């Protein structure tokens, strides 16, 4: 996988794959939490604490991308 500067770092990509897979499972959980939280906040908008839960769920959904970019940036070759 190549970063934004055009440098290819296949070793970082390969090392990050298992961790990215675990984050993919977490993102699936985050998707369900986001759907349930959005439905509950639409039904009753007085649940202000659900906005925090929805924000955390969105970060879980983005987790595989964050993990892969972190691994690719840490491996120099």
C-alpha positions in Angstrom: 0.0 0.0 0.0 1.3 3.5 -0.8 1.0 6.5 1.3 0.1 10.0 0.2 3.8 10.9 -0.7 3.9 8.0 -3.2 6.2 5.8 -1.0 5.2 2.1 -1.0 5.6 0.3 2.3 4.4 -3.3 1.8 5.9 -4.6 5.0 3.9 -2.2 7.1 0.8 -3.2 5.2 1.4 -6.9 5.8 2.2 -6.5 9.5 -0.9 -4.4 10.0 -3.3 -6.9 8.3 -4.1 -9.0 11.4 -4.7 -5.9 13.5 -6.8 -4.4 10.8 -8.9 -7.5 10.7 -9.5 -7.2 14.5 -10.5 -3.6 13.9 -12.8 -4.6 11.2 -14.7 -6.8 13.7 -14.8 -3.8 16.0 -16.2 -1.7 13.2 -19.0 -4.1 12.6 -19.9 -3.8 16.3 -19.6 0.0 16.0 -22.0 -0.1 13.0 -24.6 -1.9 15.0 -24.2 0.5 18.0 -24.4 3.4 15.6 -27.7 2.1 14.0 -29.3 1.4 17.4 -28.1 4.8 18.8 -29.4 6.7 15.8 -32.8 5.0 15.9 -33.1 5.6 19.7 -32.1 9.3 19.3 -34.7 9.7 16.5 -37.4 8.1 18.6 -36.6 10.1 21.7 -34.3 13.1 21.3 -34.1 13.6 25.1 -31.3 10.9 25.1 -28.4 13.4 25.0 -25.9 10.7 26.2 -26.6 8.8 23.0 -24.7 11.4 20.9 -21.5 10.4 22.8 -22.2 6.7 22.1 -22.8 7.5 18.4 -19.5 9.4 18.2 -17.6 6.5 19.7 -19.4 4.1 17.3 -18.3 6.3 14.4 -14.7 6.1 15.6 -15.0 2.3 15.8 -16.2 2.2 12.2 -13.1 4.3 11.1 -10.7 2.1 13.2 -9.4 -0.2 10.4 -8.3 2.8 8.4 -6.5 4.4 11.4 -4.7 1.2 12.2 -3.5 0.6 8.7 -2.2 4.2 8.2 -0.5 4.0 11.6 1.3 0.8 10.8 2.3 2.0 7.3 3.7 5.2 8.8 5.7 3.3 11.5 7.5 0.8 9.2 10.4 2.5 7.4 10.8 0.1 4.5 
